């Protein structure tokens, strides 16, 4: 546990991130959860005035729809895409 009286050097000496050479954030945020517990709640959507729980399987399906739409428009691996959407799960 970190203590308030530790110096910067004490906090940082020996610290190391344990990151793999390649990291897929989408897999960590969604796909890995689908494998372990697809019915677990991923998002609690309150934008329509009533609570709607979105599980990881549904989130992955929605993500696949976005991916298909981008591919249909010619977007490929390595392309950069800016997305501006509402805060709702379903636009």
N, C-alpha and C positions, 0 to 999 in steps of 0.2 A: 504494500500500500504506500502511496506517495504521502510524504509529510510536508507540511507547510514550510518548515525550516530547512529543507534541503536546498542546496545550491543548484544552479542550472547544470553544472558539471555532474553533480551527483544524480540528477534526474536523467541525464542523457548518456552518461558513460555506460557502455555495454548494451545500450538499447539497440535493437535491430528489428526491422520489419521482417516478418516471415511471409514473403510474397513469392508466388511461383513466377517463372519466367514470362508466362502469359496468363492474364486474368480476364475472365469473361464476366463482367458485372451483371449482365442480364441473366446469365446462368445462375449466379449466386443469389440474385434477388428473386428469381422466379422458378427457373427450370429445376434447380436442385430441390426446392420445396415440393414441386409437383411430384418428384420421384419419391420423396419420403412421406408426404401427407397432402395429397391433392385437395382434400376437403378443408384444410386449415384456412382460416380467414386471412386474406392478404390485404384487403382494403375495406374500410368501413366508410361507405359513401353516404353522406348526409345532405348532398346538394339538392335533392328533390323534396326536401322537407321531411322525409321519412327515412329511417335507417335501411340501408341495403348492404348486406355483407357479400363481398366478392371473394370467392375462394381462389386458391392458386391455380386450379385447373381452368377456371373461367378467365383469370388474368392471362394465362398462357394462350388461351384461344383468342382473346382480344388482341394480344400482341401478334399472333400469327396473322390476324386480319390486317393489321397495320403493315406488317412485313410484306404480305401479298400485294397490298395496294402500292407500296413503294417499288417493289420489283416490277409491277405492271407499268410503272411510270419510268422504268429504265434505271432505277437506282441499283447499284451493285456494291459488292464488298469494297471497302475503302473509301466510298463516297461519303461526304459529310452532308448531314441533313439537319436543318433547323425545324423544330416543330413548335407551333403555337396553338395550344388547345385550351379549352375550359378546364376547370378543376373537377368536372364530372367524369365518372368512369366511362359513361357513354355520352358521346358528344351530340 
